[in-house]
Amino acid sequence: MTGLLAFITATTFAQKDVTTAQSEYEKFEGLRSQPALAIPSLNKAKEAIDKAVLNQKLAALPQTYAIKASVYGSLAELDTVATTSLPLFTTAEEALRKSKELDTKGENKKLIDNANVTLARYQLNKGVKEFQAQKYDQAYKSFEFYRSVLPEDTNAIFYTGLAAANAKNYPAAITNYNKLVTTKYSKVEGVYSDLVMLYLNNRDTTGALKTITDALVKYPNNPDLRRTEIEISLQQGKQKEVLDKITSAIANDPKNKNLYYYAGLVYSNIGDAAAQKIAKAPAATKAALQTEKDQNFQKAAEMYKKAIEIDANYFEANLNLGYVIISPAIDAYNAANKLPTNQQKAYDAAMAKANAQFDQAKPYLLKAVELNPKSYDALNNLLTYYKGKKDTANIAKINAQIAALPK
């Protein structure tokens, strides 16, 4: 009888350690915002749970290890020194594993979930430090731990994808960003643009185009997505497809200035592609390429003008319209200066043609600078105009403005 009573007393006393550990840990949780008051409770919880796990009976309870995981996880979270916090985390992780193994009936789910979140927070903070130190591979693993605990947390998904992207682990980044665009993440529109770039970096243009198509259904006026769609389509020789898509969109929304701008951008890109081929092309094909360039620039000008009719202060449309009008003026100017000196009449005619073309571009060039005086492209286009007109005073003025731009 004496022995039996002693055994019961010892077990009851040990059980009190588990109760104390849980009670003190709950006090710590309630006082987290006041560290001076909270930390003593956490230390008491550690002291109590360390005693409890030494008891053979209590060491078989999932509750014991769930509390130990939370206590040691919180100690690790508060420790800012990696060399000392990591062993605490490892102890917590091992305790959590044991708790899950022992809790076959799910009776300690709340305690286990709490421990899981505590360990996840530790990994989140660790991942942030690793990311800031540009240790992207390690940051990805830390964020992935955090995300595995909180799979629907949009920040968890974003951090994991971002770290993977910086680590050039494109498949992992793509997986996480694809998950993110299905959520209500507040910056999901930008995520689509990032996802497109990830597909391109992974050399998957099919995936990139599909992502753009899906994104433009939700965000039809996103300029970055539309521009990227145009660039990829042109690279793949799909000029007709992208023009058909934009033309169809214009038919459904004829007052949308952006759609006219995008159509102009397609024609501009086709014209630029032809221009780049002219210098290296055999003499027999130069004329055809020049015609292709001129025709597409003319079509681009028509589209940009329609965009400006809707919004006279549309900077990009004014900028690009000035560019496609001034481009043939530059061609005429350069051609005139290549004429032999004994062809004065032909020179005068070519220069007159160039001057007339320069003057057509002037209003749009000036408007672009007016709308954005800090734009290098706008200033540089206007500088080209003044060079073509041999206006030395304004050449000096624009050069000074360009030199004053932030580097």
matplotlib code that plots the C-alpha trace (Angstrom):
import matplotlib.pyplot as plt

x = [0.0, 2.8, 4.6, 1.4, 0.6, 4.1, 3.8, 0.5, 1.9, 5.0, 2.9, 0.5, 3.4, 4.9, 1.6, 1.6, 4.8, 2.9, 0.0, 2.4, 4.3, 1.0, -0.3, 3.0, 3.2, -0.3, 0.7, 3.7, 1.4, -0.9, 2.0, 4.0, 3.7, 5.3, 8.6, 9.7, 6.6, 6.3, 9.8, 9.8, 6.7, 8.4, 11.4, 9.1, 7.3, 10.7, 11.7, 8.5, 8.4, 12.0, 11.1, 8.0, 9.7, 12.0, 9.0, 8.5, 4.7, 4.5, 7.0, 4.5, 1.9, 1.5, 0.5, 3.9, 5.8, 3.3, 3.9, 7.7, 7.6, 5.8, 8.1, 11.3, 10.0, 9.2, 12.7, 14.2, 12.0, 13.2, 16.9, 18.4, 21.8, 21.6, 24.2, 22.1, 18.6, 19.0, 19.5, 16.4, 14.5, 15.8, 14.7, 11.2, 11.0, 11.8, 9.3, 6.6, 7.4, 7.0, 3.8, 2.3, 3.3, 1.8, -1.4, -3.2, -6.7, -6.1, -6.9, -4.1, -4.7, -4.9, -1.6, 0.1, -1.2, 0.0, 3.5, 3.5, 2.7, 5.5, 8.0, 6.8, 7.3, 10.8, 11.5, 9.8, 12.1, 15.1, 14.2, 13.9, 17.5, 18.7, 17.0, 18.5, 21.9, 21.2, 21.3, 18.3, 18.6, 18.5, 15.7, 13.6, 13.9, 13.0, 10.0, 8.9, 8.7, 6.6, 4.4, 3.9, 2.4, 0.3, -0.5, -3.2, -1.2, -0.7, 2.5, 3.9, 3.3, 4.7, 7.9, 8.5, 8.1, 10.2, 13.1, 12.9, 12.9, 16.0, 17.7, 16.9, 14.8, 12.3, 10.1, 9.6, 8.9, 6.4, 4.6, 4.2, 3.3, 0.7, -0.8, -0.7, -2.7, -5.6, -5.9, -7.1, -3.6, -3.8, -1.0, -1.9, -1.8, 1.9, 2.4, 1.1, 3.8, 6.4, 5.0, 5.4, 9.1, 9.6, 8.3, 10.5, 13.5, 12.6, 12.5, 8.8, 7.2, 4.0, 3.5, 4.3, 1.7, -0.9, -0.3, -0.6, -3.8, -5.3, -4.1, -5.4, -8.9, -8.8, -6.6, -7.1, -5.5, -2.3, 0.4, 3.2, 1.3, 0.1, 3.5, 5.1, 2.4, 3.2, 7.0, 6.6, 4.1, 6.4, 9.4, 7.3, 6.2, 2.6, 2.0, -1.3, -2.6, -1.8, -3.2, -6.4, -6.7, -6.3, -8.5, -11.3, -10.8, -11.1, -14.4, -15.8, -14.4, -13.8, -13.2, -10.3, -7.2, -4.9, -6.0, -5.2, -1.8, -1.1, -2.0, 0.4, 3.0, 2.7, 3.1, 6.0, 7.8, 7.2, 8.6, 11.6, 12.3, 12.4, 14.7, 17.2, 17.4, 18.0, 21.7, 22.8, 20.3, 21.5, 20.8, 18.0, 15.9, 16.7, 13.8, 11.3, 12.4, 12.3, 8.7, 7.8, 9.2, 7.4, 4.1, 4.1, 5.2, 2.3, -0.2, 1.4, 0.9, -2.8, -3.3, -1.4, -3.4, -6.6, -5.3, -4.5, -7.9, -9.3, -6.7, -4.5, -2.3, -1.5, 2.3, 3.3, 1.1, 2.6, 6.1, 5.7, 3.9, 6.7, 9.1, 7.4, 6.9, 10.5, 12.0, 11.4, 12.6, 15.9, 16.1, 15.6, 18.1, 20.8, 20.1, 20.5, 23.9, 25.1, 24.5, 27.5, 28.4, 27.5, 23.9, 22.8, 19.3, 18.7, 20.1, 17.9, 14.8, 15.7, 16.4, 13.1, 11.3, 13.2, 12.4, 8.7, 8.7, 10.6, 8.0, 5.1, 6.7, 7.4, 4.0, 4.1, 7.8, 7.1, 4.0, 5.8, 8.5, 5.7, 4.0, 7.2, 10.2, 12.2, 11.9, 15.2, 13.5, 11.2, 14.2, 16.4, 13.7, 13.3, 17.1, 17.0, 14.5, 16.6, 19.7, 17.7, 16.7, 20.2, 18.9, 22.1, 20.5, 17.9, 20.4, 22.4, 19.3, 18.1, 21.6, 21.7, 18.3, 19.5, 22.7, 20.7, 18.6, 19.3, 21.9]
y = [0.0, 2.4, 1.7, 2.2, 5.5, 6.7, 5.8, 7.6, 10.7, 10.8, 10.5, 13.1, 15.4, 14.9, 15.6, 18.9, 19.8, 19.4, 21.5, 24.2, 24.2, 24.6, 27.3, 29.3, 29.0, 30.3, 33.3, 33.9, 33.9, 36.4, 38.7, 38.5, 42.3, 42.9, 40.8, 41.8, 40.1, 37.3, 35.8, 34.8, 32.7, 31.1, 30.2, 28.7, 26.7, 25.4, 24.4, 22.5, 20.7, 19.6, 17.9, 16.4, 14.6, 12.9, 11.0, 7.7, 7.9, 11.5, 11.0, 8.8, 11.6, 13.6, 16.6, 16.7, 16.9, 19.4, 21.8, 21.2, 22.0, 25.3, 26.2, 25.5, 26.9, 30.2, 30.2, 29.7, 32.5, 35.0, 34.0, 36.3, 34.4, 31.7, 29.4, 29.2, 29.5, 26.6, 23.9, 25.2, 24.9, 21.4, 20.3, 21.8, 20.2, 16.8, 17.2, 18.2, 15.0, 12.8, 14.6, 13.9, 10.3, 9.8, 11.7, 8.9, 10.1, 13.8, 14.8, 17.4, 19.0, 22.5, 22.2, 20.7, 23.3, 26.0, 24.5, 24.2, 27.9, 28.8, 26.8, 28.3, 31.9, 31.0, 29.8, 32.9, 35.2, 33.1, 33.2, 37.0, 37.3, 34.8, 36.6, 39.9, 38.3, 37.1, 33.5, 32.7, 28.9, 28.8, 31.5, 29.4, 26.3, 28.4, 30.0, 26.7, 25.3, 28.3, 27.8, 24.1, 25.0, 27.8, 26.7, 29.3, 32.3, 34.5, 36.1, 32.6, 31.7, 35.0, 34.8, 31.2, 32.1, 35.2, 33.4, 30.6, 33.1, 34.9, 31.5, 30.8, 27.8, 28.7, 25.6, 26.1, 29.8, 29.1, 26.6, 29.1, 32.1, 30.0, 29.2, 32.8, 34.0, 31.8, 33.6, 37.0, 38.4, 42.2, 42.6, 39.7, 41.8, 42.3, 38.7, 37.8, 40.0, 38.3, 34.8, 35.6, 36.6, 33.3, 31.3, 33.2, 32.7, 29.0, 29.1, 28.2, 30.7, 28.6, 28.9, 32.7, 33.3, 31.3, 33.3, 36.6, 35.5, 34.5, 37.7, 40.0, 38.6, 40.0, 43.1, 44.1, 47.5, 46.3, 47.9, 45.7, 42.5, 43.7, 44.9, 41.5, 39.7, 41.7, 41.2, 37.4, 37.1, 39.0, 36.9, 33.8, 35.4, 35.7, 39.3, 38.4, 36.6, 39.4, 42.1, 40.1, 39.9, 43.6, 44.5, 42.3, 44.0, 47.4, 46.4, 45.6, 48.7, 51.4, 54.2, 52.4, 54.5, 51.7, 49.3, 51.7, 52.3, 48.6, 48.2, 51.0, 49.3, 46.1, 48.0, 50.0, 46.8, 45.2, 48.4, 48.4, 44.8, 45.6, 48.6, 46.5, 44.2, 46.9, 47.6, 43.9, 43.1, 42.5, 45.3, 43.4, 43.3, 46.7, 48.5, 45.9, 46.2, 49.9, 49.8, 47.3, 49.7, 52.8, 51.1, 49.7, 53.1, 54.7, 52.2, 52.7, 56.5, 56.0, 54.0, 56.4, 59.3, 57.5, 57.0, 60.7, 61.7, 60.0, 61.4, 64.3, 63.9, 60.2, 60.4, 57.0, 57.6, 61.1, 59.8, 56.9, 58.9, 61.4, 58.6, 56.9, 60.2, 61.4, 58.1, 58.6, 62.2, 60.8, 58.4, 61.3, 63.5, 60.8, 60.0, 63.6, 63.9, 60.8, 62.5, 63.5, 67.2, 67.8, 66.9, 70.1, 70.0, 66.5, 67.4, 70.4, 68.3, 65.6, 68.1, 69.8, 66.5, 65.7, 69.2, 68.8, 65.4, 66.7, 69.4, 66.9, 65.2, 68.4, 68.8, 65.3, 65.6, 68.8, 67.4, 64.3, 66.5, 68.7, 65.7, 64.1, 66.5, 63.9, 61.3, 60.6, 59.1, 62.2, 64.6, 62.5, 62.4, 66.2, 66.6, 64.5, 67.0, 70.0, 68.3, 67.6, 71.3, 72.4, 74.5, 74.9, 77.0, 74.3, 71.5, 73.1, 73.6, 69.9, 68.6, 70.5, 69.0, 65.5, 66.0, 67.2, 64.0, 61.6, 59.0]
z = [0.0, 0.9, -2.4, -4.4, -2.7, -3.4, -7.1, -7.5, -5.7, -7.9, -11.1, -9.9, -9.1, -12.5, -14.2, -12.4, -14.4, -17.6, -16.3, -15.1, -18.4, -20.3, -18.0, -18.0, -21.8, -22.1, -19.9, -22.2, -25.2, -23.7, -22.7, -26.0, -26.5, -23.1, -23.2, -19.7, -18.3, -20.9, -20.9, -17.2, -17.9, -20.9, -18.8, -16.1, -18.8, -20.1, -16.6, -16.0, -19.3, -19.0, -15.8, -17.3, -20.2, -17.7, -16.4, -18.2, -18.1, -19.2, -21.9, -23.7, -23.9, -27.0, -24.9, -23.3, -26.6, -28.1, -25.2, -25.4, -29.2, -28.5, -25.6, -27.4, -30.7, -28.9, -27.3, -30.7, -32.2, -29.5, -29.9, -32.5, -32.7, -35.3, -33.6, -30.4, -31.9, -34.3, -31.7, -29.9, -33.1, -33.8, -30.3, -30.9, -34.3, -32.9, -30.1, -32.6, -34.6, -31.5, -30.6, -34.0, -33.8, -30.4, -31.0, -33.0, -31.9, -32.7, -29.2, -29.1, -32.4, -31.0, -29.2, -32.2, -34.5, -32.2, -32.1, -35.9, -36.3, -33.8, -35.7, -39.0, -37.6, -36.7, -40.2, -41.7, -39.7, -40.6, -44.2, -44.2, -42.8, -45.4, -48.2, -47.0, -47.0, -50.6, -49.5, -51.7, -51.7, -47.9, -47.8, -50.2, -47.9, -44.8, -46.6, -47.9, -44.4, -43.4, -46.5, -45.8, -42.4, -43.7, -47.3, -47.9, -46.5, -49.5, -48.0, -47.4, -51.0, -52.3, -50.2, -51.2, -54.9, -54.6, -53.0, -55.6, -58.4, -57.0, -56.5, -60.2, -59.2, -61.8, -61.6, -57.9, -58.4, -61.2, -59.0, -56.2, -58.4, -60.2, -56.8, -55.9, -58.9, -57.8, -54.5, -53.4, -53.0, -53.2, -55.7, -58.0, -61.1, -60.7, -59.9, -63.4, -64.9, -62.8, -63.7, -67.4, -66.9, -64.9, -67.8, -70.2, -68.0, -68.0, -71.8, -71.8, -74.2, -74.4, -70.7, -70.9, -73.6, -71.8, -68.6, -70.5, -72.2, -68.8, -67.2, -70.0, -69.5, -66.0, -66.7, -70.3, -69.8, -68.2, -70.4, -69.3, -70.0, -73.4, -74.4, -73.4, -75.4, -78.4, -78.1, -77.7, -80.5, -82.8, -81.9, -82.8, -86.0, -84.8, -86.0, -87.5, -84.4, -82.0, -84.4, -84.9, -81.1, -80.6, -83.6, -82.1, -78.7, -80.4, -82.1, -78.6, -77.0, -79.7, -77.1, -75.4, -76.2, -74.9, -77.6, -80.4, -78.7, -78.6, -82.3, -83.1, -81.0, -83.1, -86.3, -84.9, -83.9, -87.3, -88.9, -86.6, -87.4, -91.1, -90.5, -88.6, -91.6, -94.2, -93.3, -93.8, -96.6, -100.2, -102.5, -104.2, -101.0, -99.5, -101.3, -100.3, -96.6, -96.8, -98.1, -95.4, -92.8, -94.2, -94.5, -91.0, -89.6, -91.5, -90.0, -86.6, -87.0, -87.8, -84.6, -82.4, -83.8, -82.9, -79.3, -79.1, -80.4, -77.3, -75.0, -76.2, -73.2, -73.8, -73.3, -74.8, -77.9, -78.5, -77.9, -80.4, -83.0, -83.0, -83.5, -86.4, -88.2, -87.7, -88.7, -92.5, -92.1, -90.8, -93.8, -96.2, -94.4, -94.4, -98.1, -99.0, -97.3, -99.2, -102.6, -104.6, -104.4, -108.1, -107.5, -105.7, -107.2, -106.0, -102.6, -102.2, -103.1, -100.6, -97.9, -98.5, -98.2, -95.0, -93.5, -94.3, -92.6, -89.6, -89.2, -89.2, -86.2, -84.3, -82.5, -81.1, -80.1, -78.2, -76.6, -75.4, -73.7, -72.2, -70.8, -69.4, -69.3, -67.5, -70.2, -72.0, -75.0, -75.4, -75.1, -77.4, -80.1, -79.9, -80.0, -83.3, -84.7, -83.9, -85.4, -88.5, -88.6, -87.8, -84.9, -82.8, -80.0, -79.3, -79.7, -76.9, -74.8, -75.1, -74.6, -71.3, -70.3, -71.1, -69.1, -66.1, -66.0, -63.0, -64.0]

ax = plt.figure().add_subplot(projection="3d")
ax.plot(x, y, z, "-o")
ax.set_aspect("equal")
plt.show()
